[in-house]
Amino acid sequence: MSFLLPRGPVRDELVFFPAARAFASAGVFPSLEFWRSYPAPQTPLSLYLAGRVLALVPSLLLLRFGNSLLMFAALLRFSRFAARNFGTDARLGIALVALNPYFHLVATHFYTDALYFWLAVQVTTRASSRSTWLPLALLPLVRQFGIIYALGEALYALGQRRFRAAALALGALLPLLALFALWQGVLPDTPRARVQSSVHSAYGWFFPYVVSYHVAALGFYLAPIAWRIERTRRFYWFGLAFAIGYALAPAHANFSAQLADTGITTLGYFHRATLALGPNAAQIALCVFAFIGGGLLGEAWSAPSAPAYIVSLFVVFSLFGFQAWDKYLLDILPTALIALLAPAAAPTSAPMPTENRLRRASPA
């Protein structure tokens, strides 16, 4: 599919490709001033590596092909894990990832999501916590949001009183903290990064609508799982809480889009599909899916695991993100599936294919 796209950058490539070219021009060892103000709002690892590729072969097509390979490798690893740990739901779990429309978007474009997705799968499908430090450290260097993986691992280890493992997980954040010290903040000093400052100045620091929408989108993309697991009281109480939360903070266009006057009024394919029902029906549909998403979060906590902590942190940290988007759900889908279907295969122990916690709903 990437061969059918225009030769020039499209969509978010209009941001990522020029940033990668800037890294190519900056050389193997960019100056400190370049690190402070390179032209992209996220952490630099994916862009730096792409810049090294462009320095050798200046081809956007090559970067797209590299993303295709990363996404295929991640899907293959996740598929093998699912086959060992998801029982009869392995095919369903794999399909929910492979058929997600954003999986194909990332696999055919030069987006930084591909490396992030691959690293996230490495973390959540490993058989032992001993092999996790490097991907835990690299994830936040691709995207600041990657801290949820190290924090989730640390919280889970603390709950098990494994203090050394918790300290190692938190230590994986040291490279990111070094970048924050260099930037004197959480973003490099670029015009695009200043959009965030403008949003915070105009609208504050908390964005409940992002939480509401992300939980609703989680419910939509994982809806089949809700019918495959036994739904306990926890499902309905959590679902009701998040449905009420959605009613109080419904989805709307991102504040950043409003400030930049981009004309973007939807939050992704899911939001666009619901709006086809009409504005009122769309809000009802989103509220229903927020109920399902909240219920799934509740069921993930019936057997706490590192993936359950990570998914919960994704929801909590969404409160501080001013931009809601379906594509962000792609990165967390494998982790959420593992939290729901294979918590017994937590990273602290070897996979246990015959003893996972999956609880079937009764045929009746």
Secondary structure, DSSP 8 states (H G I E B T S, - for coil): -GGGS-SS--TTHHHHHHHHHHHHHH-SS--HHHHHH-S-SS-SHHHHHHHHHHHHS--HHHHHHHHHHHHHHHHHHHHHHHHHHSGGGHHHHHHHHHT-HHHHHHHHS--THHHHHHHHHHHHH-S-GGG-HHHHHHHHHH-GGGHHHHHHHHHHHHHTT-HHHHHHHHHTTHHHHHHHHHHTSSS-S-HHHHHHHHHHHHH-S--HHHHHHHHHHHHHHTHHHHTTB---HHHHHHHHHHHHHHHHS-----HHHHHHT-----SSHHHHHHHTT-HHHHHHHHHHHHHHHHHHHHHHTTS--HHHHHHHHHHHHHTT-S---THHHHHHHHHHHHHHH-GGG-TTS---TTS----B----
